[in-house]
């Protein structure tokens, strides 16, 4: 019952003086103090319990308010943490989306670069094959020209030889005709 007359922070010794102070503050009458006890009537206990009921009610009200405040603060922290976690989740998803988009763009760029390199290489390879083929064709043309020129030269030679033989035969015929005439004359 010390709360009736003393503050909670004050240490109270169990003595007759402290019991006297509590009884006066509670408004009790007709009580007696012995060497180690205080003698109260039955209604004094009820009166003390009524006084204590006020303190119990006040303590309960304080606990209720404090617990409500703590629960509200805990809820706000939890809500803030959930909001923070949700924001982190959204940021994570967004950053993943941005990285996937960036990766696709880089992949597309590298694919285009690969296509350009492939087309340039194929063009160079085709040009090289064409050059080799052109060189082979040129060589074949030279061989064909050589063969045709040789054939034409042989043909001219044969024609000139045949003409020369004709002329020679004609000359021989004329000469032999003179010779024959000269014999008969």
C-alpha positions as CSV (number, residue, x, y, z in Angstrom):
1,X,0.0,0.0,0.0
2,X,3.0,2.3,-0.1
3,X,1.9,3.8,-3.4
4,X,-0.9,5.6,-1.5
5,X,1.4,8.0,0.2
6,X,4.9,7.5,-1.3
7,X,6.3,7.8,-4.8
8,X,7.3,4.6,-6.5
9,X,10.9,5.7,-6.8
10,X,11.3,6.2,-3.0
11,X,12.4,3.3,-0.9
12,X,10.1,2.8,2.1
13,X,11.2,1.0,5.3
14,X,8.5,-1.2,6.9
15,X,8.0,0.9,10.1
16,X,5.3,2.3,12.3
17,X,5.9,5.8,10.9
18,X,5.4,4.7,7.3
19,X,2.2,2.8,8.3
20,X,1.0,5.9,10.1
21,X,1.6,8.0,7.0
22,X,-0.3,5.5,4.8
23,X,-3.2,5.4,7.2
24,X,-3.5,9.2,7.3
25,X,-3.3,9.6,3.5
26,X,-5.9,6.9,3.0
27,X,-8.2,8.7,5.5
28,X,-8.6,5.8,7.9
29,X,-9.9,6.2,11.5
30,X,-10.0,3.9,14.5
31,X,-6.9,1.8,13.8
32,X,-4.1,0.8,16.2
33,X,-0.4,0.2,15.9
34,X,1.4,-2.6,17.7
35,X,5.1,-3.4,17.9
36,X,5.3,-5.0,14.5
37,X,1.8,-4.8,13.1
38,X,-1.0,-2.4,12.4
39,X,-4.5,-3.4,13.4
40,X,-7.2,-2.5,11.0
41,X,-11.0,-3.0,11.0
42,X,-12.6,-4.9,8.1
43,X,-13.9,-1.7,6.4
44,X,-10.3,-0.3,6.5
45,X,-9.2,-3.1,4.1
46,X,-12.1,-2.2,1.8
47,X,-11.1,1.5,1.9
48,X,-7.5,0.7,1.2
49,X,-8.6,-1.6,-1.7
50,X,-10.8,1.2,-3.1
51,X,-7.8,3.5,-3.0
52,X,-5.6,0.9,-4.6
53,X,-8.3,0.2,-7.2
54,X,-7.8,3.8,-8.4
55,X,-4.1,3.2,-8.8
56,X,-4.7,-0.2,-10.5
57,X,-7.1,1.5,-12.9
58,X,-4.5,4.3,-13.5
59,X,-1.7,1.7,-14.0
60,X,-3.9,-0.4,-16.3
61,X,-4.8,2.8,-18.3
62,X,-1.1,3.7,-18.5
63,X,-0.2,0.2,-19.6
64,X,-3.0,0.2,-22.2
65,X,-1.8,3.5,-23.6
66,X,1.9,2.4,-23.6
67,X,1.1,-0.9,-25.2
68,X,-1.1,0.8,-27.8
69,X,1.8,3.2,-28.5
70,X,4.3,0.4,-28.8
71,X,2.0,-1.7,-31.0
72,X,1.4,1.3,-33.2
73,X,5.1,2.0,-33.5
74,X,5.8,-1.7,-34.2
75,X,3.1,-1.7,-36.9
76,X,4.5,1.5,-38.4
77,X,8.0,0.0,-38.5
78,X,6.6,-3.2,-39.9
79,X,4.6,-1.3,-42.5
80,X,7.7,0.8,-43.3
81,X,9.8,-2.4,-43.6
82,X,7.2,-4.0,-45.8
83,X,7.0,-0.8,-47.9
84,X,10.8,-0.7,-48.0
85,X,10.9,-4.4,-49.0
86,X,8.3,-3.8,-51.6
87,X,10.3,-0.9,-53.0
88,X,13.4,-3.0,-53.0
89,X,11.5,-5.8,-54.8
90,X,10.2,-3.3,-57.4
91,X,13.7,-1.9,-57.8
92,X,15.1,-5.4,-58.2
93,X,12.6,-6.3,-60.8
94,X,13.1,-3.0,-62.6
95,X,16.9,-3.3,-62.6
96,X,16.6,-6.9,-63.9
97,X,14.3,-5.8,-66.7
98,X,16.7,-2.9,-67.6
99,X,19.7,-5.4,-67.6
100,X,17.8,-7.9,-69.8
101,X,16.8,-5.1,-72.2
102,X,20.5,-3.9,-72.3
103,X,21.7,-7.5,-72.8
104,X,19.2,-8.0,-75.7
105,X,20.4,-4.8,-77.3
106,X,24.0,-5.8,-76.9
107,X,23.3,-9.2,-78.3
108,X,21.5,-7.7,-81.2
109,X,24.4,-5.3,-81.8
110,X,26.9,-8.2,-81.6
111,X,24.7,-10.3,-84.0
112,X,24.6,-7.4,-86.5
113,X,28.4,-7.0,-86.2
114,X,28.8,-10.8,-86.7
115,X,26.6,-10.6,-89.8
116,X,28.7,-7.7,-91.2
117,X,31.9,-9.6,-90.5
118,X,30.5,-12.7,-92.1
119,X,29.2,-10.8,-95.2
120,X,32.6,-9.0,-95.6
121,X,34.4,-12.3,-95.3
122,X,32.1,-14.1,-97.7
123,X,32.5,-11.2,-100.2
124,X,36.3,-11.4,-99.8
125,X,36.2,-15.2,-100.3
126,X,34.0,-14.9,-103.4
127,X,36.3,-12.2,-104.8
128,X,39.3,-14.5,-104.1
129,X,37.6,-17.4,-105.9
130,X,36.5,-15.1,-108.7
131,X,40.1,-13.9,-109.1
132,X,41.4,-17.4,-109.2
133,X,38.7,-18.4,-111.7
134,X,39.5,-15.3,-113.7
135,X,43.2,-16.2,-113.7
136,X,42.3,-19.7,-114.8
137,X,40.1,-18.4,-117.5
138,X,42.8,-16.0,-118.6
139,X,45.2,-18.9,-118.7
140,X,42.7,-21.0,-120.6
141,X,42.1,-18.1,-123.1
142,X,45.8,-17.8,-123.6
143,X,46.1,-21.5,-124.3
144,X,43.1,-21.4,-126.7
145,X,44.6,-18.4,-128.4
146,X,47.9,-20.2,-128.7
147,X,46.3,-23.3,-130.2
148,X,44.1,-21.2,-132.6
149,X,47.1,-19.0,-133.7
150,X,49.2,-22.2,-134.2
151,X,46.4,-23.7,-136.3
152,X,45.9,-20.5,-138.3
153,X,49.7,-20.3,-138.9
154,X,49.8,-23.9,-140.0
155,X,46.9,-23.3,-142.3
156,X,48.5,-20.2,-143.8
157,X,51.7,-22.1,-144.1
158,X,49.9,-25.0,-145.8
159,X,48.1,-22.6,-148.1
160,X,51.3,-20.7,-149.0
161,X,53.1,-23.9,-149.5
162,X,50.3,-25.2,-151.8
163,X,50.4,-21.9,-153.7
164,X,54.1,-22.1,-153.9
165,X,53.9,-25.7,-155.1
166,X,51.4,-24.7,-157.7
167,X,53.6,-21.9,-158.9
168,X,56.6,-24.3,-158.9
169,X,54.6,-26.9,-160.7
170,X,53.5,-24.3,-163.2
171,X,57.1,-23.1,-163.6
172,X,58.2,-26.7,-164.0
173,X,55.5,-27.3,-166.4
174,X,56.5,-24.3,-168.4
175,X,60.1,-25.1,-168.2
176,X,59.5,-28.7,-169.1
177,X,57.3,-27.5,-172.0
178,X,60.2,-25.4,-173.3
179,X,62.5,-28.2,-172.7
180,X,60.3,-30.5,-174.6
181,X,59.9,-28.0,-177.4
182,X,63.6,-27.4,-177.4
183,X,64.2,-31.1,-177.9
184,X,61.8,-31.4,-180.8
185,X,63.0,-28.3,-182.5
